[in-house]
Amino acid sequence: MEASVALETYRGRDNIEKFFRSIKSGMDFDSPGVHDDLSMAAKIHLMFIAGIIRNRFSIASRKIKKDTGNKKSYTVPMMVEQLEQIECTAYDNAIYQRRYSYTAKQKMILEALGVSQDTIDEAIGKFNLNYSRRLIL
């Protein structure tokens, strides 16, 4: 096995261990807090989806670190924090619009995740369309 393949495999194992640690502590799964099997199944399903998303962020983080040479920045929590700052607001005409332009970091993160800026704007447009339909009904 080549060293690069071994390193990638090891990093995958490390991600799995971090995911289970985050399930137990960060996502408060050590005490499930549910009262029936259906709720438990739903919570496990959501944890599984969250793990997939976190892994996608981790892969994107490695790509950005490699491209920029910046090993300290672009951690998964920092990336989530940057994307949380993208927001839209309804103005007087009740149409939602993105509030601010994308920062350079946000653009880099979105690109690494394979999400275009246009995709976000299209999603906002679809939301406006569905929202206006509900107002008419």
C-alpha positions, -999 to +999 in steps of 0.1 A: +000+000+000+013+034-009+018+059+020-008+083+006-034+056+006-026+045+041-028+081+053-062+086+036-075+054+052-062+064+086-079+098+083-112+081+074-109+060+106-101+092+126-133+108+112-154+079+123-139+081+158-146+118+159-181+113+147-189+087+174-174+110+200-195+139+188-226+116+189-219+108+225-211+142+237-217+170+212-250+158+199-261+146+233-267+110+223-253+094+255-287+099+270-312+096+241-341+113+259-368+096+238-397+076+250-405+052+222-388+031+195-401+054+167-385+085+182-353+065+188-352+054+152-358+090+140-330+103+162-306+076+150-315+085+114-308+122+120-275+114+136-265+093+106-274+121+082-255+146+104-225+123+103-225+122+065-227+160+063-199+164+089-177+140+068-184+160+037-173+192+056-142+174+068-132+163+032-138+199+020-117+212+049-088+190+039-091+203+003-091+239+014-062+234+037-042+217+009-051+245-016-043+274+008-015+259+028-033+271+059-034+241+083-049+260+113-079+276+097-109+260+080-119+235+106-153+220+104-168+242+132-153+273+116-168+263+083-202+259+098-199+292+116-190+309+083-220+294+065-244+302+093-237+339+086-253+336+052-288+348+059-318+362+041-343+388+053-378+397+042-380+434+035-411+456+032-424+437+002-422+404+020-397+390-005-367+373+011-333+384-002-298+375+007-287+401+032-250+404+025-225+395-002-205+363+002-172+367+020-140+352+004-141+325+030-177+316+024-170+315-014-141+291-008-161+269+015-191+267-009-168+259-038-151+231-018-185+217-009-196+218-045-224+243-039-226+273-062-237+307-051-264+306-077-279+275-060-284+294-028-300+323-046-323+298-065-333+282-032-343+316-019-363+323-050-381+290-047-389+298-010-403+331-021-425+314-047-438+289-022-442+315+005-462+338-018-485+309-028-493+303+008-502+339+013-526+338-016-544+307-002 
